[in-house]
Amino acid sequence: MNFVITTLVENTVAQTGKKLIGEHGLSFFIETNNHKILFDTGQNLALSHNAKVLGIPLSQVDTVVLSHGHYDHTGGLQSLLEGRSKVI
């Protein structure tokens, strides 16, 4: 199985020339042959912004994993789910 892990939310951002934003929290986008998984959702603002900058379509996420209930790992969940007709 092949997979790619992309960090979407982290406390700091690398100097890549892209306009990514950092925030306290964590979120990884994990793409496999069959699934697009979001592991944690960060606090909120950085998730959708960084996904857009990196060209990652959050609308294609089919699985969400939350490591624990702290706001900096679950805060972006509501905005991720807004407007979805399909259950994740």
C-alpha positions in Angstrom: 0.0 0.0 0.0 1.3 3.5 -0.9 0.4 6.5 1.2 1.3 10.2 1.5 1.0 12.1 4.8 0.8 15.9 4.6 0.9 18.1 7.7 -2.0 20.6 7.4 -1.8 22.2 10.9 1.1 22.5 13.2 2.5 25.1 15.6 5.1 26.3 13.1 5.4 26.5 9.3 8.4 25.8 7.1 9.7 28.7 5.0 8.6 27.2 1.7 7.5 30.4 0.0 3.8 29.2 0.3 1.5 31.4 2.5 0.8 28.7 5.1 -0.3 29.6 8.6 0.5 27.9 11.8 -1.6 27.5 14.9 -1.5 25.5 18.1 -2.8 22.1 17.2 -2.4 19.3 14.7 -3.9 17.9 11.5 -2.6 15.4 9.0 -4.0 14.6 5.6 -3.3 10.9 4.8 -3.9 9.7 1.3 -3.9 6.0 0.5 -4.8 4.1 -2.6 -8.4 3.8 -1.4 -9.0 6.5 1.2 -8.5 10.2 2.1 -8.1 10.4 5.8 -8.0 13.5 8.1 -6.2 12.8 11.4 -7.3 15.6 13.7 -8.6 19.0 12.6 -6.5 21.6 14.3 -8.1 24.6 16.0 -10.0 25.8 13.0 -8.6 28.6 10.8 -5.4 26.9 9.5 -7.1 23.7 8.3 -9.1 25.0 5.4 -6.6 27.8 4.6 -3.6 25.4 4.4 -5.5 22.7 2.6 -6.4 25.3 -0.1 -2.8 26.6 -0.4 -1.5 23.0 -0.8 -4.2 22.0 -3.2 -5.8 19.4 -0.9 -9.5 19.0 -1.5 -11.0 18.5 2.0 -14.3 17.7 0.3 -12.8 14.3 -0.7 -12.0 13.3 2.9 -13.9 10.1 3.6 -12.6 9.3 7.1 -11.9 11.5 10.1 -9.8 10.3 13.1 -9.7 12.3 16.2 -6.9 11.5 18.6 -8.6 13.1 21.6 -11.1 15.8 22.5 -9.0 18.9 23.0 -9.9 22.0 21.0 -6.6 22.1 19.2 -7.3 18.7 17.7 -11.0 18.9 17.1 -11.7 22.7 16.5 -11.9 22.4 12.7 -14.4 19.6 12.7 -17.5 21.8 12.4 -16.2 23.7 9.4 -15.0 20.5 7.8 -18.5 19.0 8.1 -20.6 22.1 7.1 -22.3 21.7 3.8 -21.7 18.0 3.5 -24.5 15.7 2.4 -22.4 12.6 2.8 -21.7 11.1 6.2 -18.0 10.7 7.0 
